[in-house]
Amino acid sequence: MNLTKPNKNLVLVGMMGSGKTKLGRYLAKKLKYQFYDTDEEIEKKLNLQIFEIFENFGEKYFRELEEVITMNFLKKKEV
């Protein structure tokens, strides 16, 4: 067991445009955690921008993909 840096994750959730990315980057820097942005990962995975995903596949699809990617980060990544 590592007592100097607990194996914890922090996930920010909230409305679009509420500042999650900005706050997440700030907290990651202060806490010396790795920062992952699910929107960036989704855009890379589909090679589309978020608005295009909403237009072409709908919000439900985006939210399901967002959940899968978040859970994969939590399962695979040590912070």
N, C-alpha and C positions, 0 to 999 in steps of 0.2 A: 504494500500500500504506500502510495506516494503522499506524504503529508505536506509537502511544500506547495504542491499545486493539485488541488482536488480535481478529479475527473468529472467536471460539470459542464453542462451546455447551457446556453442562454438563447432562447428563441423569442424574437420580437414579432408580435402579431398586431394588426391594426388596419385601419382604413388606408386605401391608396392615397399617397401624397401626405401621409401623416408624419413622415420623418423617420421611419424605421431604419432606412439605409444609413442616413446621416448619424443617427444615434448609435446604430449597430457598429459602424466603423469607429466612432469615438470610444465606445465601451470596449471594443476589441483591442484597441490600442492601449487604453488605460489598464485593462486586465491582462494584457499580453496573451490574448486569445486569437485564434485564427478566425477571420471573418469570411462568411459565405453568404452570397446574395442569391436567393432562389430565383429571382427574376432574371439575373444574368445567366444562371445555369439553364433555365428554361429557354431563353433566347438562343443560347449556344446549341442546345440539344435539337431544337426545331429549326434553327437558322431563320428565325422570324422575330420581329419585334413584338412586344407584349400586345400592342393595339391590334396587330395583324392576327395574333392568336385569338383574341377576343372576337374579331370580325369573322374569321374563318371557322373557328371551332366552338366559340361560345365561352362564357364565363365558367360554366360547370366543368368543362374539359380542363380549362386552365387551373381551376381550384383543385381538381383531382391530381393533376400533374404536380402542382405545387406541394400538395401533401406527400406524394410519393417521394419527391426529391428531398423534402425536409426530413422525412423518416430515414431515407438512405444516408443522409449526412449524419444524423444522430446515431445510426447503427454502425457506421464505418469510420467515422472521424473521431479521434481523440483530441480534445481541446486542451 
